[in-house]
Amino acid sequence: MPEAVTSTRFSGHSMVGALERVMVCSPRTAGWNQPDRAAHWQQLGFHHAPDFAQAQAQHEALCRELKSAGAEILEMPGAPDLSLDAVYTHDASLPTDYGVIVMRPGKPNRVAEGPHHSSFCESLDIPTLGAITPPGATEAGDIVWLDSKTLVIGHGYRTNPAGIQQMRGLLAPHGVEVIAAQLPYGPGPSACLHLMSLISLLDDHTALVDLPWLAVETVELLKSRGFKFIEIVPSERDTLACNVLALGNNRLLAIEENSKTNARLRQAGFDLRTFPATEICINGSGGPTCLTRPLLRQ
């Protein structure tokens, strides 16, 4: 059994520690400026045809905020089999303290992303712990670390029971408990509804939640672990108010358009930074956590 890696190249069991290294995929890398890829926006669930220039500018604003917070930013290479969704780098891989687990997304056009994540991480001397294989499906947007030994995985349209069972098999030898959390039907199978659409951990004891949409079992689990809740403003649900990235040390990064929920976070004492995200986030239904694949947290 491999031992935990103690090098500072990577880590994976915290969602709230100080962010030190992060992988991104810009709209340019994902081909938003390529007409043949951009033409598929409707079937991918985007709200309107993407505006590449605006999306690229907003992504660069995101990266400036990440850099100002002290994170090293790594741009993954482009590839001909990537789609517009590749900008949402969080979903296709899950770093752990033992290496990367390659996801097999439930959205078919995203299946190719996982192997690219794996090869890029290996070029950074980050090993691959394992990969989800058919009939399993998993997306990291459905995965929340409650602590270093407890992983909650949402069971919905993007992550299925076979994928959850494979995750248990990969992590059980390392003493990690994997707990399945039922997700609501919500807008239906064509929508992007992840567990992280409903929960963002802000620190070790605080979660931003869309409480009415969470299953009772998930709410009770969080409460049993001592989490306190800040609720989003419901009118900002559709603009991804619950999708907030913890930068560590009481710092958060959020979409600037969600001013009411952002005000609640500031009132709770968090150092909140924002970036404009109408095109890069709201159009494609992926917030700041979705746009980032943390590789190392303190």
Number of C-alpha atoms within 10 A of each C-alpha: 5 9 8 12 15 10 8 11 14 26 23 19 22 23 25 25 18 19 25 22 23 23 21 23 23 26 28 17 22 24 24 26 18 14 9 10 16 19 14 15 19 13 8 19 15 19 13 11 15 22 15 18 14 16 23 19 17 21 26 15 16 24 21 15 17 21 16 10 18 14 21 17 19 16 12 20 13 15 13 10 15 19 23 26 26 28 27 26 26 24 28 26 28 27 25 23 21 22 24 24 24 27 30 29 27 18 18 11 15 20 20 19 23 24 16 20 24 26 15 17 21 14 10 12 12 22 19 20 18 18 20 23 14 8 10 20 24 34 30 27 27 24 24 22 18 20 15 15 15 15 19 20 29 28 23 22 22 24 27 20 17 16 26 23 15 18 23 17 14 16 19 13 11 15 11 19 16 21 19 19 21 16 21 17 12 11 9 11 12 12 15 18 23 24 26 24 25 24 25 24 24 25 21 17 15 15 19 25 24 22 17 11 15 18 14 12 12 20 16 12 16 16 13 9 12 12 19 14 19 20 19 24 18 15 11 15 16 11 20 21 30 30 28 25 25 23 27 20 14 15 19 23 23 27 26 17 18 22 15 15 24 25 13 16 20 13 10 10 10 17 15 19 19 19 19 20 25 18 23 27 24 19 20 23 23 25 27 25 23 24 26 23 25 27 25 25 22 14
